[in-house]
Amino acid sequence: MAPSNPDQGAGAPENGNIKPIPKTRDAIAVAIKQDDGPESVPKVVAGGKGKVAEQILEIAFSQGIKVREDADLAELLASIDIDSDIPVDAFATVAEILNYLYRVNNEMRAEGGSENETEEAPSAAELVRMWAQKEGDE
């Protein structure tokens, strides 16, 4: 998820986010989801401005979902239809975000002694390559 205003928030500190939820009609938030592992191209699953953006962020924070603040990415992804793959223009930025999340999740599983096997996080470059190849196949 990406709020669009640089002065906007990414949530309450207890959720691991730095800033409070923005209270502005200019807020933009977008949620992406990756269903079938790292090789699948992420899809835009929610997006909106103003009150809708605030609701998206509130849901994310209440569920402990990490939020990335990136105005340019939010603007780009907000223009995409819901349930559509992210555009090629966003591959590199989204890949960096997902690579970070894979690493954090693996670290949390390892620290928690999870029985789920941790996998090495694919690099951002590997993700972009996989997604670009998948786009070319379709």
C-alpha positions as CSV (number, residue, x, y, z in Angstrom):
1,M,0.0,0.0,0.0
2,A,1.3,3.4,-0.8
3,P,-0.1,6.7,0.5
4,S,0.6,9.5,-1.9
5,N,1.4,12.6,0.1
6,P,5.0,12.8,1.4
7,D,3.6,14.3,4.6
8,Q,1.1,11.6,5.0
9,G,1.2,8.7,7.3
10,A,2.0,5.1,7.3
11,G,0.3,4.2,10.6
12,A,0.6,4.1,14.3
13,P,4.1,3.2,15.7
14,E,2.7,0.1,17.4
15,N,2.0,-1.3,14.0
16,G,5.6,-0.9,13.0
17,N,4.7,2.1,10.9
18,I,6.1,5.6,11.5
19,K,3.3,8.1,10.9
20,P,-0.4,8.4,11.7
21,I,-3.1,7.7,9.1
22,P,-3.5,10.8,7.0
23,K,-6.7,12.8,7.4
24,T,-6.9,14.5,4.0
25,R,-9.0,14.5,1.0
26,D,-5.8,14.3,-1.1
27,A,-4.7,11.0,0.3
28,I,-4.3,8.1,-2.1
29,A,-3.8,4.5,-1.1
30,V,-3.4,1.3,-3.1
31,A,-3.2,-2.3,-2.0
32,I,-1.4,-4.9,-4.0
33,K,-1.5,-8.7,-3.6
34,Q,0.6,-11.5,-4.9
35,D,-1.3,-14.8,-5.0
36,D,0.9,-17.6,-6.3
37,G,4.4,-17.0,-5.0
38,P,7.1,-14.7,-6.2
39,E,6.8,-15.6,-9.9
40,S,3.3,-14.3,-10.1
41,V,2.8,-10.6,-11.1
42,P,1.2,-8.7,-8.3
43,K,-2.3,-7.3,-8.8
44,V,-3.9,-4.1,-7.6
45,V,-6.7,-5.3,-5.2
46,A,-7.9,-2.0,-3.7
47,G,-7.3,1.7,-4.4
48,G,-8.9,5.0,-3.6
49,K,-8.6,8.6,-2.7
50,G,-9.7,10.6,0.4
51,K,-12.0,8.7,2.8
52,V,-11.5,5.5,0.8
53,A,-7.7,5.8,1.1
54,E,-8.1,6.4,4.8
55,Q,-10.2,3.2,5.1
56,I,-7.7,1.2,3.1
57,L,-4.9,2.4,5.4
58,E,-7.0,1.8,8.6
59,I,-7.6,-1.8,7.4
60,A,-3.9,-2.3,6.7
61,F,-2.8,-1.0,10.0
62,S,-5.4,-3.0,12.0
63,Q,-4.2,-6.1,10.3
64,G,-0.5,-5.4,10.9
65,I,0.2,-5.0,7.2
66,K,3.3,-2.9,6.5
67,V,2.7,0.2,4.5
68,R,5.2,1.8,2.1
69,E,4.9,5.6,1.5
70,D,5.6,6.4,-2.2
71,A,3.7,9.2,-3.8
72,D,4.7,8.4,-7.4
73,L,3.9,4.7,-7.0
74,A,0.6,5.4,-5.4
75,E,-0.4,7.7,-8.3
76,L,0.7,5.1,-10.9
77,L,-1.1,2.2,-9.3
78,A,-4.2,4.2,-8.5
79,S,-4.8,4.5,-12.2
80,I,-4.9,0.7,-12.7
81,D,-8.2,-1.2,-12.7
82,I,-8.8,-3.4,-9.6
83,D,-7.8,-7.0,-10.2
84,S,-5.3,-6.0,-12.9
85,D,-1.6,-6.8,-12.9
86,I,0.7,-4.0,-11.9
87,P,2.1,-2.2,-15.0
88,V,5.6,-3.0,-16.2
89,D,6.6,0.6,-15.2
90,A,6.0,-0.4,-11.6
91,F,7.9,-3.7,-11.6
92,A,11.2,-2.5,-10.2
93,T,9.7,-0.5,-7.4
94,V,7.2,-3.2,-6.4
95,A,9.9,-5.8,-6.6
96,E,12.1,-3.9,-4.1
97,I,9.2,-3.7,-1.7
98,L,8.3,-7.4,-2.0
99,N,12.0,-8.4,-1.7
100,Y,12.1,-6.5,1.6
101,L,8.9,-8.1,2.8
102,Y,10.1,-11.6,1.9
103,R,13.3,-11.1,3.9
104,V,11.4,-9.6,6.9
105,N,8.9,-12.5,6.9
106,N,11.7,-15.1,6.7
107,E,13.5,-13.4,9.6
108,M,10.3,-13.4,11.7
109,R,9.7,-17.1,10.9
110,A,13.3,-18.0,11.8
111,E,13.2,-16.0,15.1
112,G,9.8,-17.5,16.0
113,G,11.0,-21.0,15.4
114,S,8.3,-21.6,12.9
115,E,8.1,-25.1,11.4
116,N,7.5,-23.5,8.0
117,E,10.8,-23.7,6.1
118,T,12.2,-20.3,5.3
119,E,13.2,-19.7,1.7
120,E,15.8,-17.4,0.4
121,A,14.1,-14.2,-0.7
122,P,14.3,-13.6,-4.5
123,S,16.2,-10.4,-5.3
124,A,14.3,-7.5,-6.8
125,A,16.1,-8.1,-10.1
126,E,15.0,-11.8,-10.1
127,L,11.4,-10.7,-9.4
128,V,11.5,-8.2,-12.3
129,R,13.0,-10.9,-14.6
130,M,10.3,-13.4,-13.7
131,W,7.5,-11.0,-14.1
132,A,8.8,-9.6,-17.4
133,Q,9.1,-13.2,-18.7
134,K,5.6,-14.0,-17.6
135,E,4.2,-10.8,-19.2
136,G,6.0,-11.8,-22.5
137,D,4.5,-15.3,-22.3
138,E,0.9,-13.9,-22.2
